[in-house]
Amino acid sequence: MIREFEILNSTRLKEGSSCARPTQDLPKHVNLSDPALKVMSDLTRVSVVSVRSNASMDSANAKMILYGVRMLLVLDANDQVAGLLTATDVLGEKPMRFLQNMGGTHADIMVRDIMTAQRELDVMKIEDVQNAEVGQIIATLKKSGRQHGLVVSEGADGKQMVCGIFSITQIARQLGTKVQSFELSHTLAEIEAVASRGQ
């Protein structure tokens, strides 16, 4: 015999209702010797802003502006990581080079045309990040010449899942640096100036 369950009271959804979104509160101030996890966006706690590889570059740029981010994870039709698109990709030389080689107009450029493809992305393993310091993350990003670093976990089957993201701009803010420019070299110089003052 199937047990009868008591029915819960329900009401109509009120106009102007919002939806809960995951949040992660990163500390406002860190030092170079603090644990790296204090400056990592943990994708098990916050949603990553993503875009499809076949989206237009202009719509991807609009999405970055809307969400206040400078990087989008690019996903393919199977929700697997196809690449990474940054504001530098959109606003830098890549679009002009693409148009010089392929022709067309700015509106013809797709995300896949200017993104950094998955096969070109270096990643850090979460096991290494869990034992790392903020200064090590900065050094790693500096060596790679990238403003963003992806962190992956690996399953028993060897498949990787992006589970975290580092942003040099976010790290600079948490170190107490006033970010004057979004260029990597400028941000790194500002971080080094803060570090030399002994924090």
C-alpha positions, 0 to 999 in steps of 0.5 A: 500500500502506498503511503499518503503524504501530507500536502505542503501549503503553496502560494503564488510567486510574487512579481519581482522575485529573483533567483538564488545564485551561488556566491563565493566570498573571497577575502578582501586582503591577502598576502603573497604567502597566503594559501592560493585557494583564497584567490581562486574562483571555486567553480563548485561554489560559483557559476562560470560565465561561458559562451559557445564557440559558434557565438559571434565575437560581439555577443561574447563581448557584450556578455563579458560587459554584462557579467563584469568579467574579462574571460569566458570559458568557451564550450562546445555543443557537448558542454566540453571546454573548447577554449578560452576567450578573454577581453584581450582576445576581443579588443586586441590584434586577433580580430584584425589579423583574422579579418586580414587573413579571411576577409569579411567584417567585424560582425562576421568574427566568431568566438572560435576564430579568436579564442585560445583553443583547448589544445593550447591551454595549460592548466594547474592541478587542484592537488598542486593548488591546494598546497600552493601560495598566492605568490606561486600562482602569480609566478605561474601566470607570469611565466605563462604570459596569461591573465587567467589560469585554469585549475582542473580536477582529474577523475579516476578515468583520467578525464579532467574537469575545470574546477577553478579559475585564477584571475591576475586582476582579481589577485591584484585587487586582493593584494591591495593593488589599484589596478590601473590597466588590464595589461598583464605586464602593468598588473604584474608591475603593480603587484611587484610594487606592493610586494616590495613595500613589504605588505 
